[in-house]
Amino acid sequence: MEKNSFIDGIIDGVIVRDLKKFLDERGWLCELYRHDELYYEIHPQMAYASMTNPGITRGPHAHKEQTDIFCFIGPGNFKVVLWDNRSHSETYMTRQIIFAGQDSPKMIIVPPGVVHGYKSIGPGPGLVFNAPNKLYAGEGKRGPVDEIRYENDPNSPFKL
Ligand SMILES: Cc1cn([C@H]2C[C@H](O)[C@@H](COP(=O)(O)OP(=O)(O)O[C@H]3O[C@@H](C)C(=O)[C@@H](O)[C@H]3O)O2)c(=O)[nH]c1=O
């Protein structure tokens, strides 16, 4: 199969959940993750937030060991694209596209080996929360970063 002939579909092991915002006079509250809803191996080790300007992309990246638990809750909306690049996977060569953010709050769990990236599609800067199950650069940030970055590879088949 051609390396760039991905077929659109659902990727095995990717979990997409709608997040519920509890709205009242003060604003809203939204749970981001709960240990009783995630299997043990993917319990988060850390969390970070990032803001992405409209029209800007982060990734595509892949991780060898790390599972990412992204929450798109707004502000902002995102086009999220995932590619199953795991040759052993039932859904190898599948591409999955998800729209998520303030207009459709979602948690997206991305297992190791699934290439992923997202584009901020407005209307303003977009917030992303991520709670990976591995520490970035290991204990004390003394280790390697588990990240394969494709954004600067002109021959990459992973284009958002
Ligand atoms: C991810 C991360 C970055 N950083 C630092 C490194 C750098 O100076 C700055 C920006 O980092 P990056 O360029 O790696 O940020 P970014 O390109 O947004 O990286 C993220 O992209 C998405 C698509 C993912 O898949 C995530 O797992 C992560 O790889 O923040 C940390 O200190 N801790 C972290 O956990």
The ligand as a MOL file (V3000), in Angstrom:
LIG
                    3D

  0  0  0     0  0            999 V3000
M  V30 BEGIN CTAB
M  V30 COUNTS 35 37 0 0 0
M  V30 BEGIN ATOM
M  V30 1 C 5.0860 18.9910 25.6960 0
M  V30 2 C 5.9780 19.8080 26.6370 0
M  V30 3 C 6.7470 20.8350 26.1590 0
M  V30 4 N 7.5250 21.5460 27.0080 0
M  V30 5 C 8.2880 22.6930 26.4880 0
M  V30 6 C 9.2810 22.3500 25.3850 0
M  V30 7 C 9.2710 23.5910 24.5100 0
M  V30 8 O 10.1850 24.5360 25.0410 0
M  V30 9 C 7.8840 24.1590 24.6710 0
M  V30 10 C 6.9850 23.8170 23.4880 0
M  V30 11 O 7.0070 22.3880 23.3420 0
M  V30 12 P 6.6340 21.6590 21.9960 0
M  V30 13 O 7.1650 22.3930 20.8140 0
M  V30 14 O 7.0680 20.2300 22.1230 0
M  V30 15 O 5.0520 21.7810 22.0140 0
M  V30 16 P 4.0090 21.0520 21.0600 0
M  V30 17 O 4.5370 21.0460 19.6650 0
M  V30 18 O 2.6860 21.6430 21.3400 0
M  V30 19 O 4.0570 19.5370 21.5760 0
M  V30 20 C 2.8870 18.8120 21.7350 0
M  V30 21 O 2.2890 18.6390 20.4500 0
M  V30 22 C 1.1320 17.8210 20.4730 0
M  V30 23 C 0.6420 17.6890 19.0380 0
M  V30 24 C 1.4440 16.5320 21.1080 0
M  V30 25 O 1.3650 15.4540 20.5610 0
M  V30 26 C 2.0060 16.6370 22.4790 0
M  V30 27 O 2.3050 15.3510 23.0270 0
M  V30 28 C 3.2590 17.4620 22.3820 0
M  V30 29 O 4.1930 16.7560 21.5670 0
M  V30 30 O 7.3570 23.6120 25.8830 0
M  V30 31 C 7.5900 21.2650 28.3450 0
M  V30 32 O 8.3250 21.9150 29.1240 0
M  V30 33 N 6.8270 20.2500 28.8440 0
M  V30 34 C 6.0200 19.5100 28.0320 0
M  V30 35 O 5.3320 18.5790 28.5260 0
M  V30 END ATOM
M  V30 BEGIN BOND
M  V30 1 1 1 2
M  V30 2 2 2 3
M  V30 3 1 2 34
M  V30 4 1 3 4
M  V30 5 1 4 5
M  V30 6 1 4 31
M  V30 7 1 5 6
M  V30 8 1 5 30
M  V30 9 1 6 7
M  V30 10 1 7 8
M  V30 11 1 7 9
M  V30 12 1 9 10
M  V30 13 1 9 30
M  V30 14 1 10 11
M  V30 15 1 11 12
M  V30 16 2 12 13
M  V30 17 1 12 14
M  V30 18 1 12 15
M  V30 19 1 15 16
M  V30 20 2 16 17
M  V30 21 1 16 18
M  V30 22 1 16 19
M  V30 23 1 19 20
M  V30 24 1 20 21
M  V30 25 1 20 28
M  V30 26 1 21 22
M  V30 27 1 22 23
M  V30 28 1 22 24
M  V30 29 2 24 25
M  V30 30 1 24 26
M  V30 31 1 26 27
M  V30 32 1 26 28
M  V30 33 1 28 29
M  V30 34 2 31 32
M  V30 35 1 31 33
M  V30 36 1 33 34
M  V30 37 2 34 35
M  V30 END BOND
M  V30 END CTAB
M  END
